[in-house]
Amino acid sequence: MARTLQQAQLQPNMQKGLLVAYVLDTDSELKSSDQGRSFYTFWDFLMAPSQQMNWLPLLDAVRRRRDCSPVIT
């Protein structure tokens, strides 16, 4: 999707409205695909306030580990 969008932007006669329509259509296709549903379900899970309360302390614990410090900034 990103590569196709970049190529479309480079076309001299590409109208912005058509480009926006393409992005919205592609986003809809992604959301309706198995891969898109899986990604958006996972994203919603991570972004849910209740999950943030669980996730952030775990992430902080990983950051405090000495053996992870060179990898995590």
Secondary structure as a PSIPRED ss2 file (coil, helix, strand):
# PSIPRED VFORMAT (PSIPRED V4.0)

   1 M C   1.000  0.000  0.000
   2 A H   0.000  1.000  0.000
   3 R H   0.000  1.000  0.000
   4 T H   0.000  1.000  0.000
   5 L H   0.000  1.000  0.000
   6 Q H   0.000  1.000  0.000
   7 Q H   0.000  1.000  0.000
   8 A H   0.000  1.000  0.000
   9 Q H   0.000  1.000  0.000
  10 L H   0.000  1.000  0.000
  11 Q C   1.000  0.000  0.000
  12 P C   1.000  0.000  0.000
  13 N C   1.000  0.000  0.000
  14 M C   1.000  0.000  0.000
  15 Q C   1.000  0.000  0.000
  16 K H   0.000  1.000  0.000
  17 G H   0.000  1.000  0.000
  18 L H   0.000  1.000  0.000
  19 L H   0.000  1.000  0.000
  20 V H   0.000  1.000  0.000
  21 A H   0.000  1.000  0.000
  22 Y H   0.000  1.000  0.000
  23 V H   0.000  1.000  0.000
  24 L H   0.000  1.000  0.000
  25 D H   0.000  1.000  0.000
  26 T H   0.000  1.000  0.000
  27 D H   0.000  1.000  0.000
  28 S H   0.000  1.000  0.000
  29 E H   0.000  1.000  0.000
  30 L H   0.000  1.000  0.000
  31 K H   0.000  1.000  0.000
  32 S H   0.000  1.000  0.000
  33 S C   1.000  0.000  0.000
  34 D H   0.000  1.000  0.000
  35 Q H   0.000  1.000  0.000
  36 G H   0.000  1.000  0.000
  37 R H   0.000  1.000  0.000
  38 S H   0.000  1.000  0.000
  39 F H   0.000  1.000  0.000
  40 Y H   0.000  1.000  0.000
  41 T H   0.000  1.000  0.000
  42 F H   0.000  1.000  0.000
  43 W H   0.000  1.000  0.000
  44 D H   0.000  1.000  0.000
  45 F H   0.000  1.000  0.000
  46 L H   0.000  1.000  0.000
  47 M H   0.000  1.000  0.000
  48 A C   1.000  0.000  0.000
  49 P H   0.000  1.000  0.000
  50 S H   0.000  1.000  0.000
  51 Q H   0.000  1.000  0.000
  52 Q H   0.000  1.000  0.000
  53 M H   0.000  1.000  0.000
  54 N H   0.000  1.000  0.000
  55 W H   0.000  1.000  0.000
  56 L H   0.000  1.000  0.000
  57 P H   0.000  1.000  0.000
  58 L H   0.000  1.000  0.000
  59 L H   0.000  1.000  0.000
  60 D H   0.000  1.000  0.000
  61 A H   0.000  1.000  0.000
  62 V H   0.000  1.000  0.000
  63 R H   0.000  1.000  0.000
  64 R H   0.000  1.000  0.000
  65 R C   1.000  0.000  0.000
  66 R H   0.000  1.000  0.000
  67 D H   0.000  1.000  0.000
  68 C H   0.000  1.000  0.000
  69 S C   1.000  0.000  0.000
  70 P C   1.000  0.000  0.000
  71 V C   1.000  0.000  0.000
  72 I C   1.000  0.000  0.000
  73 T C   1.000  0.000  0.000
